[in-house]
Amino acid sequence: MRYDPDNQEFIFSTEMELSEEGRRAVWDNHGDHVSNVFNDPLGAINRYSEFSKDNRDQETDLFSKITGALLVATMIAFIICLVFKQLMLAGYIAAGGMILTGLLMVIKPKSASNVSFIVPPAVQLIQGLCLIGGGGFLIYLLLNIKNYTSAEIMIWIFGIVFGLCAIFLLLQSAGQFLSPSMVYSEEVDATCIGYLRKIESSGGESHHLYIMTSPLFEYSYEGVKYQSAYDNFISKENGTIPVGSRQTIRISPDHPSHVLGHNKGLGAMFLVFGLLCAAVTGALFFFLFSGHVNDSQVELSGPAAPTYSRYISDDKITEFYGDDWYIEKTTLQSVEERREGDLDYVIVKVDDTFEEVYFNADGFELETGDEAYVIYEVITEGGQTIKHVLNINTAEDTGYNGSHAAYRP
């Protein structure tokens, strides 16, 4: 990672072992950096962008700028949809963001060379393809959501998330072990001129802060002089390389400002968490395909969960029609009013897969093009499968999250 004196996240010193005064300077620098970010967030973003541009060893091209802007717009749109409880639209936007990110990784596998650690391009290529596949399958689920219960949809979504995490982490682990030979393949002589340090957070409720350290090396490669630190900093406050000493370091010939750090521990950590995510994915899909989930219900909660004035209840429908019924949320194809003598009635056509159904016109308020929950049974007449409507309920301000779904032949 190329050293930029203007990057306020880091502090430089020549102390291999931190003195008390040096430790205070690291923490004071962190406090100033956080204050500057809060006081001038746009300026911080611009400074980081300039730092990233310099660290990539090449100008940011128009393609990266456009895709970056699209990804930011996607994130903002996704948050807005959650705030307004438009979960279906949020799902499509999330899927689009996954596909866009995946395409960026596939089309320009080396475009992310400003990250903290470079993995082999093939690893990023496979990760991109997995993102495209995951986003595409999410779109398939949303287009066919009527065929799944709410519990099935939730397990599919969690399965996709944990599955992608497992693939990413396992590939990242492989990348950590393969990168020393495949990416950081050039050895150069360098001089340790000091140390860079920064503060990082472990996250979580405890929000533990600790000092990260890397030696800063000065070296030349193909006639260009560099001052760079390890791509992976160490979570220790003291260094082990004497300042002024000569060292042999490994760099990436494609991105000479990137220096190989201590990556084996990270590779092992990625491997462990990847295997855990894979185990969770396996358990979710075992539960899904074993059939047990069909008897489950999921109650959505939280600020983004939709709220309805009434819910369609499994128990109530089963009380009237028995256990063998299906439910779809769909748009009514036509509602035609008829009058014969003193009898007023309507003929409702859901779509071509349903038989027409007749209702008394009194109290029937749905019209052509309205969204409705259609409750029906599947019968066989003359060797033909027929969807026989049992009841129709308006979908406006009505929710259903039970254990039934649409009929799947």
C-alpha positions as CSV (number, residue, x, y, z in Angstrom):
1,M,0.0,0.0,0.0
2,R,1.5,3.3,-1.1
3,Y,2.1,5.8,1.6
4,D,0.4,9.2,1.2
5,P,1.5,11.8,3.8
6,D,-1.9,13.5,3.3
7,N,-3.9,10.4,4.3
8,Q,-4.9,11.3,7.8
9,E,-6.0,7.8,8.7
10,F,-2.3,6.9,9.3
11,I,0.5,8.4,11.4
12,F,4.1,7.9,10.6
13,S,6.9,7.6,13.1
14,T,10.4,6.1,13.3
15,E,9.6,4.2,16.6
16,M,9.8,0.4,16.2
17,E,8.6,0.0,19.8
18,L,6.0,2.6,20.7
19,S,6.8,4.9,23.6
20,E,4.0,6.3,25.8
21,E,4.3,9.6,23.9
22,G,4.1,7.7,20.6
23,R,1.0,5.8,21.7
24,R,-0.7,9.0,22.7
25,A,0.2,10.5,19.3
26,V,-1.5,7.5,17.5
27,W,-4.7,7.9,19.6
28,D,-4.7,11.7,19.1
29,N,-4.3,11.3,15.4
30,H,-7.2,8.9,15.3
31,G,-9.4,11.4,17.2
32,D,-8.5,14.2,14.8
33,H,-9.2,11.9,11.8
34,V,-12.6,10.9,13.1
35,S,-13.5,14.6,13.9
36,N,-12.4,15.7,10.4
37,V,-14.6,13.0,8.8
38,F,-17.6,14.0,10.8
39,N,-17.1,17.7,10.3
40,D,-16.4,17.4,6.5
41,P,-17.7,14.0,5.2
42,L,-17.6,15.1,1.5
43,G,-14.0,16.3,1.9
44,A,-13.1,13.0,3.5
45,I,-14.6,11.1,0.6
46,N,-12.7,13.2,-1.9
47,R,-9.5,12.7,0.0
48,Y,-10.0,9.0,0.1
49,S,-10.8,9.0,-3.6
50,E,-7.6,10.8,-4.5
51,F,-5.7,8.5,-2.2
52,S,-7.2,5.4,-3.9
53,K,-6.5,6.8,-7.3
54,D,-2.8,7.3,-6.5
55,N,-2.7,3.9,-4.9
56,R,-4.0,2.1,-8.0
57,D,-1.0,3.2,-10.1
58,Q,-3.4,4.3,-12.8
59,E,-6.1,6.9,-13.4
60,T,-9.7,5.9,-12.6
61,D,-11.3,5.3,-16.0
62,L,-14.8,6.3,-17.0
63,F,-16.1,2.8,-16.7
64,S,-15.1,2.6,-13.0
65,K,-16.6,6.0,-12.3
66,I,-19.9,5.1,-13.9
67,T,-20.2,1.7,-12.2
68,G,-19.2,3.3,-8.9
69,A,-21.9,5.9,-9.2
70,L,-24.5,3.2,-10.1
71,L,-23.6,1.1,-7.1
72,V,-24.0,4.1,-4.8
73,A,-27.3,4.9,-6.4
74,T,-28.4,1.3,-5.9
75,M,-27.5,1.4,-2.2
76,I,-29.5,4.7,-1.7
77,A,-32.5,3.3,-3.7
78,F,-32.4,0.1,-1.6
79,I,-32.5,2.0,1.7
80,I,-35.3,4.3,0.4
81,C,-37.4,1.2,-0.5
82,L,-36.9,-0.3,2.9
83,V,-37.9,3.0,4.6
84,F,-41.1,3.0,2.5
85,K,-41.6,-0.7,3.1
86,Q,-41.4,-1.6,-0.6
87,L,-39.9,-5.0,0.0
88,M,-40.4,-6.4,-3.5
89,L,-38.8,-3.4,-5.2
90,A,-36.0,-3.5,-2.6
91,G,-35.4,-7.2,-3.5
92,Y,-35.1,-6.4,-7.2
93,I,-32.8,-3.5,-6.5
94,A,-30.6,-5.7,-4.3
95,A,-30.5,-8.3,-7.0
96,G,-29.5,-5.6,-9.6
97,G,-26.8,-4.4,-7.3
98,M,-25.4,-8.0,-7.0
99,I,-25.4,-8.5,-10.7
100,L,-23.8,-5.1,-11.4
101,T,-21.0,-5.7,-8.9
102,G,-20.5,-9.2,-10.3
103,L,-20.2,-7.8,-13.8
104,L,-17.7,-5.2,-12.7
105,M,-15.6,-8.0,-11.1
106,V,-15.8,-10.2,-14.2
107,I,-15.2,-7.4,-16.8
108,K,-12.4,-5.7,-14.9
109,P,-11.0,-8.3,-12.5
110,K,-8.0,-6.1,-11.7
111,S,-9.9,-2.8,-11.2
112,A,-10.1,-3.3,-7.4
113,S,-6.3,-3.1,-7.1
114,N,-6.7,-0.4,-4.5
115,V,-8.0,-2.8,-1.9
116,S,-5.9,-3.8,1.1
117,F,-4.8,-7.1,-0.4
118,I,-4.8,-8.3,-4.0
119,V,-6.0,-11.8,-4.8
120,P,-5.4,-13.7,-8.0
121,P,-7.7,-12.4,-10.9
122,A,-9.2,-15.9,-11.2
123,V,-10.5,-15.7,-7.6
124,Q,-12.2,-12.3,-8.3
125,L,-13.6,-13.7,-11.6
126,I,-15.3,-16.6,-9.8
127,Q,-16.6,-14.4,-7.1
128,G,-18.1,-12.1,-9.7
129,L,-19.8,-15.0,-11.5
130,C,-21.2,-16.2,-8.2
131,L,-22.7,-12.7,-7.5
132,I,-24.3,-12.7,-10.9
133,G,-25.8,-16.1,-10.3
134,G,-27.0,-15.2,-6.9
135,G,-28.6,-12.0,-8.2
136,G,-30.2,-13.8,-11.1
137,F,-31.7,-16.5,-8.8
138,L,-33.0,-13.8,-6.4
139,I,-34.9,-12.2,-9.4
140,Y,-36.2,-15.7,-10.3
141,L,-37.6,-16.1,-6.7
142,L,-39.2,-12.7,-6.8
143,L,-40.8,-13.4,-10.2
144,N,-42.2,-16.7,-8.9
145,I,-42.9,-15.6,-5.3
146,K,-46.5,-16.8,-5.5
147,N,-45.2,-20.4,-5.7
148,Y,-43.4,-20.2,-2.3
149,T,-44.5,-19.7,1.2
150,S,-43.1,-16.8,3.2
151,A,-41.0,-19.3,5.2
152,E,-39.6,-20.8,2.0
153,I,-38.7,-17.4,0.6
154,M,-36.9,-16.4,3.8
155,I,-34.9,-19.6,3.9
156,W,-34.0,-19.2,0.2
157,I,-32.8,-15.7,0.8
158,F,-30.8,-16.6,3.9
159,G,-29.4,-19.6,2.0
160,I,-28.3,-17.4,-0.9
161,V,-26.7,-14.9,1.5
162,F,-24.8,-17.5,3.6
163,G,-24.0,-19.5,0.5
164,L,-22.4,-16.5,-1.2
165,C,-20.6,-15.6,2.0
166,A,-19.2,-19.2,2.2
167,I,-18.0,-19.0,-1.5
168,F,-16.5,-15.6,-1.0
169,L,-14.7,-16.4,2.2
170,L,-13.4,-19.8,1.0
171,L,-12.2,-18.2,-2.3
172,Q,-10.6,-15.3,-0.3
173,S,-8.9,-17.9,1.9
174,A,-7.5,-19.6,-1.2
175,G,-6.5,-16.2,-2.6
176,Q,-4.6,-15.4,0.6
177,F,-2.5,-18.6,0.3
178,L,-2.1,-18.4,-3.5
179,S,-1.3,-14.7,-3.7
180,P,2.4,-14.9,-2.5
181,S,3.3,-16.9,-5.6
182,M,0.6,-15.8,-8.1
183,V,0.3,-12.0,-7.3
184,Y,3.2,-10.9,-5.1
185,S,5.7,-12.7,-7.3
186,E,8.5,-10.1,-7.5
187,E,11.3,-9.8,-4.8
188,V,13.0,-6.4,-4.3
189,D,15.5,-5.0,-1.9
190,A,14.0,-2.3,0.4
191,T,14.9,-0.1,3.3
192,C,12.7,0.2,6.4
193,I,12.3,3.9,6.9
194,G,9.8,3.9,9.8
195,Y,6.4,2.7,10.7
196,L,2.8,3.5,9.8
197,R,0.1,3.0,12.5
198,K,-3.7,3.4,12.6
199,I,-6.6,2.6,14.9
200,E,-9.2,0.0,13.9
201,S,-12.4,-1.2,15.5
202,S,-13.4,-4.8,16.0
203,G,-17.0,-3.8,15.8
204,G,-19.8,-5.4,17.8
205,E,-21.3,-4.1,21.0
206,S,-18.0,-3.8,22.8
207,H,-16.6,-1.7,19.9
208,H,-13.0,-2.6,20.9
209,L,-10.3,-0.3,19.4
210,Y,-6.8,-1.4,18.8
211,I,-3.6,-0.2,17.1
212,M,-2.6,-1.7,13.6
213,T,1.0,-1.5,12.6
214,S,3.1,-1.9,9.4
215,P,6.7,-1.1,8.6
216,L,7.2,1.5,5.8
217,F,9.6,0.5,3.1
218,E,11.4,2.6,0.5
219,Y,12.5,0.8,-2.7
220,S,12.8,1.3,-6.5
221,Y,11.2,-0.8,-9.2
222,E,11.7,-0.3,-12.9
223,G,13.2,3.2,-12.2
224,V,10.3,4.4,-10.0
225,K,10.8,5.0,-6.3
226,Y,8.1,3.9,-3.9
227,Q,7.3,4.3,-0.2
228,S,4.8,1.6,0.7
229,A,3.6,-0.4,3.7
230,Y,2.2,-3.9,4.0
231,D,-1.1,-4.4,2.4
232,N,-2.1,-6.3,5.5
233,F,-1.3,-4.4,8.7
234,I,-0.6,-6.3,11.9
235,S,-2.8,-5.9,15.0
236,K,0.2,-5.0,17.3
237,E,1.5,-1.7,18.3
238,N,5.2,-2.7,18.2
239,G,7.2,-3.7,15.1
240,T,10.0,-6.2,14.6
241,I,12.0,-4.7,11.7
242,P,14.7,-2.2,12.8
243,V,14.4,1.2,11.2
244,G,17.2,1.7,8.6
245,S,17.7,-2.0,8.0
246,R,17.7,-3.6,4.5
247,Q,15.0,-6.1,3.8
248,T,13.8,-8.3,0.9
249,I,10.1,-7.8,0.3
250,R,7.6,-9.2,-2.2
251,I,5.6,-6.9,-4.4
252,S,3.1,-7.2,-7.2
253,P,4.7,-6.5,-10.5
254,D,1.4,-5.3,-11.9
255,H,0.9,-3.0,-8.9
256,P,4.4,-2.3,-7.5
257,S,3.1,-0.2,-4.6
258,H,1.5,-3.3,-3.1
259,V,3.7,-5.2,-0.6
260,L,3.0,-8.6,0.7
261,G,2.2,-8.6,4.5
262,H,1.4,-11.3,7.0
263,N,-1.5,-13.1,5.3
264,K,-1.5,-16.7,6.6
265,G,-3.4,-15.9,9.7
266,L,-6.0,-14.1,7.6
267,G,-6.2,-17.1,5.2
268,A,-6.9,-19.4,8.1
269,M,-9.5,-17.0,9.5
270,F,-11.3,-16.8,6.2
271,L,-11.2,-20.6,5.9
272,V,-12.9,-21.1,9.3
273,F,-15.6,-18.5,8.8
274,G,-16.2,-19.8,5.2
275,L,-16.7,-23.4,6.5
276,L,-19.1,-22.1,9.2
277,C,-21.1,-20.2,6.5
278,A,-21.1,-23.4,4.4
279,A,-22.4,-25.4,7.3
280,V,-25.2,-22.9,7.9
281,T,-26.1,-23.0,4.2
282,G,-26.2,-26.8,4.2
283,A,-28.5,-26.8,7.3
284,L,-30.8,-24.2,5.7
285,F,-31.2,-26.1,2.5
286,F,-31.6,-29.5,4.3
287,F,-34.4,-28.0,6.3
288,L,-35.9,-26.5,3.1
289,F,-35.8,-29.7,0.9
290,S,-36.7,-32.0,3.8
291,G,-40.3,-30.6,3.6
292,H,-40.4,-29.4,7.2
293,V,-40.5,-25.8,6.2
294,N,-43.9,-26.2,4.6
295,D,-45.5,-26.2,8.0
296,S,-43.7,-23.1,9.2
297,Q,-44.7,-19.4,9.2
298,V,-42.6,-16.3,9.3
299,E,-43.7,-13.1,11.0
300,L,-41.9,-10.2,9.5
301,S,-40.9,-7.6,12.0
302,G,-38.8,-4.5,12.3
303,P,-39.0,-0.9,10.8
304,A,-39.0,-2.2,7.2
305,A,-41.7,-4.8,7.7
306,P,-45.0,-4.1,6.0
307,T,-48.0,-3.4,8.2
308,Y,-51.6,-4.4,7.3
309,S,-55.0,-3.7,8.7
310,R,-55.9,-7.4,8.4
311,Y,-54.2,-10.7,7.7
312,I,-55.6,-13.8,5.9
313,S,-55.4,-16.6,8.4
314,D,-54.6,-20.3,7.6
315,D,-56.8,-21.5,10.4
316,K,-59.8,-19.6,9.2
317,I,-59.5,-20.8,5.6
318,T,-58.9,-24.4,6.7
319,E,-61.9,-24.2,9.0
320,F,-64.1,-23.5,5.9
321,Y,-62.4,-25.4,3.1
322,G,-60.2,-28.1,4.8
323,D,-56.4,-28.5,4.4
324,D,-56.1,-28.9,0.7
325,W,-56.1,-25.4,-0.7
326,Y,-53.8,-22.9,-2.4
327,I,-53.4,-19.1,-2.4
328,E,-52.0,-16.7,-5.0
329,K,-51.7,-12.9,-5.0
330,T,-52.5,-11.9,-8.6
331,T,-54.2,-9.3,-10.7
332,L,-57.8,-10.0,-11.8
333,Q,-58.1,-10.2,-15.6
334,S,-61.7,-9.2,-15.8
335,V,-64.8,-8.5,-13.6
336,E,-68.0,-8.4,-15.7
337,E,-71.3,-7.4,-14.2
338,R,-74.4,-9.3,-15.3
339,R,-78.1,-8.9,-14.5
340,E,-80.8,-11.6,-15.1
341,G,-84.2,-10.7,-13.8
342,D,-83.9,-9.6,-10.2
343,L,-80.5,-11.3,-9.9
344,D,-77.3,-9.1,-10.1
345,Y,-74.0,-11.0,-10.3
346,V,-70.5,-10.7,-11.5
347,I,-68.3,-13.1,-13.6
348,V,-64.7,-13.0,-12.4
349,K,-61.8,-14.2,-14.5
350,V,-58.5,-14.4,-12.7
351,D,-56.4,-15.6,-15.6
352,D,-56.3,-18.4,-18.1
353,T,-55.3,-21.0,-15.6
354,F,-58.4,-20.5,-13.5
355,E,-62.0,-21.3,-14.3
356,E,-64.5,-18.5,-14.3
357,V,-66.3,-17.9,-11.0
358,Y,-69.6,-16.2,-10.2
359,F,-70.3,-14.0,-7.2
360,N,-73.3,-12.1,-6.0
361,A,-72.9,-8.4,-7.1
362,D,-74.0,-7.2,-3.6
363,G,-70.9,-6.4,-1.6
364,F,-68.4,-7.4,-4.3
365,E,-66.2,-4.4,-4.7
366,L,-63.2,-5.7,-6.8
367,E,-62.8,-4.5,-10.4
368,T,-60.8,-5.5,-13.4
369,G,-57.1,-4.9,-12.8
370,D,-57.3,-5.0,-9.0
371,E,-54.8,-7.1,-7.0
372,A,-56.4,-9.9,-5.0
373,Y,-55.6,-12.9,-3.0
374,V,-57.3,-15.9,-4.7
375,I,-57.9,-18.9,-2.5
376,Y,-58.6,-22.1,-4.6
377,E,-58.4,-25.8,-4.8
378,V,-57.1,-28.0,-7.6
379,I,-59.5,-30.6,-9.1
380,T,-59.3,-33.0,-12.0
381,E,-62.1,-33.2,-14.5
382,G,-61.8,-35.5,-17.5
383,G,-58.1,-35.8,-17.0
384,Q,-57.6,-32.0,-16.9
385,T,-56.3,-30.1,-13.9
386,I,-58.6,-27.2,-13.0
387,K,-58.0,-24.4,-10.5
388,H,-61.4,-24.0,-8.8
389,V,-61.8,-20.7,-7.0
390,L,-63.0,-20.9,-3.4
391,N,-62.7,-17.2,-2.4
392,I,-61.3,-13.9,-3.4
393,N,-60.0,-11.2,-1.1
394,T,-58.7,-7.8,-1.9
395,A,-54.9,-7.4,-1.6
396,E,-55.2,-3.8,-0.6
397,D,-54.0,-3.4,3.0
398,T,-54.2,-7.2,3.4
399,G,-51.3,-9.5,4.3
400,Y,-50.7,-13.2,4.2
401,N,-47.6,-15.0,5.5
402,G,-48.9,-18.5,6.2
403,S,-47.8,-21.9,5.2
404,H,-49.7,-22.2,1.9
405,A,-48.6,-21.1,-1.6
406,A,-49.6,-21.3,-5.2
407,Y,-50.1,-24.6,-6.9
408,R,-47.0,-26.0,-8.5
409,P,-47.7,-28.7,-11.1
